[in-house]
């Protein structure tokens, strides 16, 4: 759905979304994931209207600034990143650098999540793990 929007339309959508969630759940929810899997925009959906074409992912900073306007400090603002088995070293390093840069810039980042996606069959000893 985001590919069909202009940057201004996407920003307005997110601002409205953040306001609605904050007004309804901001005082009762203990956490809110502001951005999930930000690096997907670079490799998979570069037409996402908020993706600026850089490795710093400026839309992440923008999203956190907008979310911080509405959510009280007792509701943690989180970032979450999932990585795939094929790219975990690169994405993990980039995620670390993104979080470090955000914290050094004074961006309100209250929680950092990390998840691992396993979309292919990988054999560990006698145990085969995979998503089918």
HELIX and SHEET records of a PDB file:
HELIX    1   1 UNK A    2  UNK A    4  5                                   3    
HELIX    2   2 UNK A    7  UNK A   25  1                                  19    
HELIX    3   3 UNK A   40  UNK A   43  1                                   4    
HELIX    4   4 UNK A   58  UNK A   70  1                                  13    
HELIX    5   5 UNK A   88  UNK A  104  1                                  17    
SHEET    1   A 3 UNK A  31  UNK A  36  0                                        
SHEET    2   A 3 UNK A  76  UNK A  84  1                                        
SHEET    3   A 3 UNK A 111  UNK A 117  1                                        
SHEET    1   B 2 UNK A 122  UNK A 124  0                                        
SHEET    2   B 2 UNK A 127  UNK A 129 -1                                        
END                                                                             
